[in-house]
């Protein structure tokens, strides 16, 4: 097992690279938008596409489109915040968040159709049907990427962020948790034995490097990962990998 307090999120050989973790969080649908001079602004959808475009759907007409139209330089400084929450109840359900800062710019009309398809490939947002009608597609040109996990902030170079790919196992974790409920329950009991009866062990999430747990005690909490022997290539490898973990000692 690899453990870290809620004040540590260092990348090791048993955890995903920080840029991959940031892209994985950025793939979550819970996003908010802050624009300079406007504050919190309406946002109908956001994603980072496979080709590396950070795209947002905003209402039109609206405050964002008006600010872009009125901008003397054609852009608006903005920050997109995406939050990653555990898919089940926890005392502290937020697993991480990523802040993408830069400049909102209009999408050229000739590129809208292509980028809508790219957006839908990454995140099939219903508001995409309204683009060109009551919604407008805009792009965020990245300047800074900040990942926050377990109380620690990590700067990510924008080119590293855009070059990384979201964790495929994490993206499929809801389905995998349902399919592998029995083995995961057995693994949770094993971690509980390791942590001791005074601490409460909860499943936190899955990724291609292992199974993540939250351990909550009387004086605080920490996260740990039970690592696979090697990173997985696809979600289909998850069941056999968990089965292998359960052969490494008494279940």
Secondary structure, DSSP 8 states (H G I E B T S, - for coil): -EEEETT-----TTS--HHHHHHHHHTSS-EEEEETTTEEE--SEEEE-TTS-EEEEEESSSHHHHHHHH-TTSEEEEEEEEEEE-SS--TT-EEEEEEEEEEEEE--HHHHHHHHHHHHHH---GGGGGBTTTEEEEEEEEEEEEEEETTEEEEE-HHHHHHS---HHHHTHHHHHHHTHHHHHHHHHHHHHHH-TTSEEEEEEEETTEEEEEEE-SS-EEEEEEE-SS--SSGGGHHHHHHHHTTSS--
